[in-house]
Each structure stands twice: as structure tokens, then as C-alpha cells.
């Protein structure tokens, strides 16, 4: 029995409605290589902030090809800081930066900008601040 004839034999044993349901569920069972169209996410290594007043940038977060010729709709971010750390943070697009008031949140302030361009986190240790580690940096980007 060849692989194709085995599949035909199996398919002929199933009621028509069940075969349709199985064919609809099949895409859900396959592992996703990238985020679904309309969003992407990234995790990057943390940064050590050691020089007070000096800005430190993360690696650029590159969008997938699916985001080209699309527009940003919103972003969600998360990063870890020690309690009481005197650190300012921004999320930057090549056209504009937004200040991040907390270590976790969401914003639509970059909505309408080109979704095919990289984003980057920037951090600044307060003047006279002690060295700090920024960890677990994550970003979720939605686009249209």
C-alpha cells in the first residue's frame, strides 16, 4: 500500500463532516515558526547599566518580512528592574521614541508608523545612580 492510497483509505472511513472538522483543525496543531500575521514578538538579553546619565541601547529588534508595508497598531513591553532602581526607559522607532513609564505596559503612541522598521529599547541610569541590571526584555508588536 502506498502512502497516498493509505490516506485515501483512511479518508474513506471517516464521515464527511468529521473529515471537514479534522481538515480545519490541522493548521492549529502545527507549530508556528513565527507569530501570526498582524503581530510579532521578541525577547532579547538584558543590559547592564553602569555609567550614570549615559544612555544604553538594546540590540535592534527586527520585524518579520510580513510586517513590511504595514503600519504599527500597538506595542506591549516588559522588562525587569531591581526594586527602586532609578532607571528611565524608552522604546524607539527610527521616527520617534516613547518613554516607558513602567517596566510593563502597552501603548499605541507609535501607531501609524512603518511596521517594517526595527525597534529598540533605550535605558538611562539616573545621575549618581548605582549600576543596575535590566533583565528579561520582551516586546510584542501589533501591526495592520
Secondary structure, DSSP 8 states (H G I E B T S, - for coil): --HHHHHHHHHHHS-HHHHHHHHHHHHHHS--SS--TTEEEEEE--EEE-STT-EEE---B---GGGTT-BEEEEEEEEE--TT--EEEEEEETTEEEE-SSSEEEE-TTTTSBTTS-EEEEEEE-TT---EEEEEEEEEEEE-
